[in-house]
Amino acid sequence: MEKNKLISALNKALESKGKRKFKQSVELIINMRGVDFSKSENRLNLDIVLPKGKGGKELKSAVFAEAGVADQAKKAGADLIIGPDEIPAWGDKTKAAELADNYFLLAEPKLMGVVAKSLGQYLGKRGKLPKPAVGDIKGVIERSKNSVRIVSKGKYLPVAHAFIGTEIMSEDDLVENAEAVYDAVKTKVKEGNIKSIFVKLTMGKPARV
């Protein structure tokens, strides 16, 4: 992906943003070819830390944990702590959707199975199963708030959509985030299998890179 073409596409997308009553997201769209995504080994399941953050659209963090790790997570700034006895109550479809839409999910390793049993059928479909909360909990939470996830879904169409920031961010920051996403996708898909790349605002038209 040539940097000058990326900058040109970003400028074109931002020129037509218009006036909205909300802060528009900027998305990178990568179309691929020659990859059989029906094969599990080819599917995308990537967590990518955006080096320049999310431009004010950071996800909250929810941690499934017992007392010891829960205390660490709370001190580290976790927005929601869910203890083992509370997990089944979150297995309701509506409550699971609330977690999937609003939180980056982490879980103490010993509770991963319990979470999967109660919420797996809802979170799995959205590619939002929790990541293990191990090691430096504070660092994990800070990284999670500025992470995006790309997961092959549905009929495994050869396309990846990723949030790279918001319209208020600088051109340089959006470029750096876009390059981080692109480089991560290239770890699974060879550059020769990338057909086309577009940049798009929430309410705007795609601009080709």
C-alpha positions in Angstrom: 0.0 0.0 0.0 1.6 3.2 -1.2 1.6 6.0 1.5 0.9 8.8 -1.0 -2.1 7.0 -2.4 -3.4 6.3 1.1 -3.1 10.0 2.0 -4.9 11.0 -1.3 -7.7 8.6 -0.5 -8.0 9.9 3.1 -8.2 13.5 1.9 -10.8 12.6 -0.7 -12.9 10.8 1.9 -12.6 13.7 4.4 -13.4 16.4 1.8 -16.9 15.0 1.4 -17.7 14.5 5.1 -20.2 17.3 5.4 -21.6 18.4 8.7 -23.0 15.7 11.0 -24.3 15.8 14.5 -21.9 13.0 15.5 -18.2 12.2 15.1 -17.8 10.0 12.0 -15.6 6.9 12.0 -13.0 6.3 9.4 -12.8 2.8 8.1 -10.2 0.9 6.0 -11.7 -1.7 3.7 -9.4 -4.4 2.2 -10.7 -6.6 -0.6 -8.9 -9.9 -1.3 -8.7 -12.5 -4.0 -7.4 -16.0 -4.4 -7.8 -17.0 -0.7 -10.2 -19.7 0.3 -11.7 -18.3 3.5 -13.9 -21.4 4.0 -10.7 -23.1 5.2 -10.2 -22.3 8.9 -6.4 -21.8 8.5 -7.1 -18.9 6.1 -9.6 -17.0 8.2 -8.8 -13.7 9.8 -8.9 -13.4 13.5 -6.7 -10.4 14.3 -6.5 -8.1 17.3 -4.7 -4.9 16.2 -3.5 -2.1 18.5 -4.0 1.3 16.8 -0.7 3.1 17.5 -2.5 6.5 17.5 -5.6 5.5 19.4 -9.2 5.7 18.4 -9.9 9.4 18.3 -12.3 9.4 21.2 -14.0 6.2 20.4 -12.2 3.9 22.8 -14.1 0.8 23.9 -14.7 0.2 27.6 -13.2 -2.9 29.1 -15.0 -5.7 30.9 -13.1 -8.3 32.8 -14.4 -11.7 34.0 -12.3 -12.5 37.1 -12.2 -13.8 40.6 -11.3 -11.6 43.6 -7.5 -11.4 43.2 -7.4 -10.6 39.4 -10.6 -8.6 39.8 -8.8 -6.3 42.2 -5.9 -5.8 39.9 -8.2 -5.1 37.0 -10.2 -2.5 39.0 -7.0 -0.7 40.0 -5.9 -0.8 36.4 -9.0 1.0 35.2 -11.4 -1.8 34.0 -14.8 -0.3 33.5 -16.8 -3.5 34.4 -15.8 -6.5 36.6 -17.9 -9.6 36.3 -17.3 -12.3 39.0 -17.8 -16.0 38.4 -21.2 -16.1 40.1 -22.4 -13.3 37.9 -21.4 -14.8 34.5 -24.6 -16.9 33.9 -26.8 -13.7 34.3 -24.9 -12.3 31.3 -25.9 -15.3 29.2 -29.1 -13.5 28.2 -29.1 -12.5 24.5 -29.7 -8.9 25.2 -27.1 -8.6 27.9 -24.5 -10.5 25.9 -25.2 -8.1 23.0 -24.6 -5.2 25.3 -21.2 -6.6 26.2 -20.3 -7.3 22.6 -21.3 -3.8 21.4 -19.8 -1.7 24.1 -16.8 -3.5 25.7 -13.5 -5.2 24.9 -13.7 -8.4 26.8 -11.0 -10.0 28.9 -11.2 -13.1 31.1 -9.1 -14.8 33.8 -7.9 -18.0 32.1 -9.6 -20.3 34.6 -13.0 -18.7 33.7 -12.7 -18.9 29.9 -14.6 -22.1 29.9 -17.4 -20.8 32.1 -17.7 -17.7 29.9 -17.8 -19.8 26.7 -20.6 -22.0 28.2 -22.8 -19.1 29.2 -22.1 -16.5 26.5 -20.2 -18.4 23.7 -23.2 -18.8 21.4 -23.7 -15.0 21.3 -20.1 -13.7 21.5 -18.7 -16.2 19.2 -20.9 -15.2 16.3 -19.7 -11.6 16.7 -16.0 -12.5 17.1 -16.1 -11.1 20.6 -15.0 -14.0 22.8 -12.8 -12.6 25.6 -9.0 -12.6 25.5 -7.0 -14.0 28.4 -6.3 -11.5 31.2 -2.7 -12.5 32.1 0.5 -10.8 33.0 0.5 -7.0 33.1 -3.3 -6.5 33.5 -3.0 -2.7 33.3 -1.0 -2.9 30.0 -3.5 -5.4 28.7 -6.5 -3.1 29.5 -4.8 0.0 28.0 -4.0 -1.9 24.8 -7.5 -3.4 24.6 -9.1 0.1 24.6 -7.2 1.0 21.5 -7.5 -2.3 19.7 -9.6 -3.3 16.8 -10.6 -6.8 15.8 -10.9 -8.3 12.3 -12.7 -11.6 12.1 -13.9 -13.5 9.0 -17.6 -13.8 9.4 -20.8 -15.1 7.8 -20.0 -16.7 4.4 -16.3 -15.8 4.8 -16.4 -13.1 2.1 -13.0 -11.9 0.9 -13.1 -8.5 2.6 -11.8 -7.0 5.8 -13.3 -3.9 7.5 -11.4 -2.1 10.2 -12.0 1.1 12.2 -8.9 3.2 12.0 -10.0 6.4 13.8 -12.4 9.3 13.6 -12.7 12.4 11.4 -11.2 14.7 14.0 -7.8 12.9 14.0 -4.8 14.2 12.0 -3.9 12.8 8.6 -0.6 11.5 10.0 -2.4 9.6 12.8 -5.0 8.1 10.5 -2.2 7.0 8.1 -0.2 5.3 10.9 -3.3 3.5 12.1 -4.2 2.4 8.6 -0.7 1.1 8.0 -0.8 -0.9 11.3 -4.1 -2.6 10.1 -2.7 -3.3 6.7 0.5 -4.8 8.0 -1.5 -7.0 10.4 -3.7 -8.3 7.5 -0.5 -9.0 5.5 0.6 -11.5 8.2 -2.3 -13.7 7.1 -2.8 -12.7 3.5 0.0 -12.2 1.0 0.2 -8.8 -0.5 -0.4 -10.3 -4.0 -3.8 -11.5 -2.8 -4.9 -8.0 -1.9 -7.2 -6.9 -4.7 -8.1 -3.3 -3.6 -8.2 -1.0 -0.6 -10.7 1.8 0.2 -11.1 4.4 2.9 -14.6 5.4 4.0 -16.3 7.6 6.5 -19.5 6.5 8.3 -21.7 8.5 6.0 -19.4 9.0 3.1 -18.5 7.3 -0.2 -15.5 4.9 -0.4 -12.3 6.4 -1.8 -9.9 4.0 -3.4 -6.3 3.9 -2.3 
